Amino acid sequence: MPYDRRTLFATPLLTWQTLRLQEALPHWSADYRPDSARLLLPVSDCFECALTPESSGHGTRFVCDSAAALWLTPARSYRMRQPRAGQRSHLLCLHGADAAAAGRRKVSLSQHLALRRWQQALFTGQAEPLAVEEALLGLLQHLLDAPADDGTGVPRAVERARELLASDPARGDTLAEIARAVHASPFHLARQFRRHTGASLHGFRTRLRITLALQRLAQGERDLTRLALDLGYASHSHFSAAFRRTVGATPSAMRTFSTAPPPG
């Protein structure tokens, strides 16, 4: 697939890369089977994945965004659709292990922050390889211990709402507008979305916005007012309050911390 790749860390056990999609892939790709177990974690935007059928079941299709990583293994092939160029992701390849079932895994904001901190430590030369390796393995183990979600049983309206929010978190759609776009009643969508994602629609959108903010800050964004408006907030103060509630620190504090390498 057409990615710009930057290898951040590599050992015989695992490899950590950052990816940037060079061009949009609006149509489903051909079937692909990875040569090693791997976790693909979007930082911006979203993509659709379709796992090919297992011998005893049916193929599945679901959305992955910054709140959900995709775990893939050589045991099962997949197809992807990535409609927007420029999407950024983390890729963790685990060599010689594929025991966990392929599918979508929930990712917390704290896990995004942990990756950001280790990326910063590597960039500044303050990370010991053994510490990084153990931290990445711990992250993988935590994610893989949770049940895999391959879209089975998730209402299509929930997946469509998730894709709508993740494709443009800056949009200020109301509940009624989102429900109308995914052909569901507002009450039913709100209840089903929380049931299947663990978050309200508003909470999910906030999470997506804050993850994007962390990425922009890591890339050296200096204008917090412009960042706030780009993310869909009415003002710098509104953005800062939401950021602090979610992260526990101000955007300015995170910007000071997150002097990251040039985008790869």
Helices and strands as residue ranges (DSSP letters): E 3-10, E 14-21, E 37-42, E 47-51, E 60-64, E 68-72, E 78-81, E 88-94, E 103-106, H 109-123, H 129-145, H 156-167, H 175-181, H 186-197, H 201-218, H 224-230, H 236-247, H 251-257
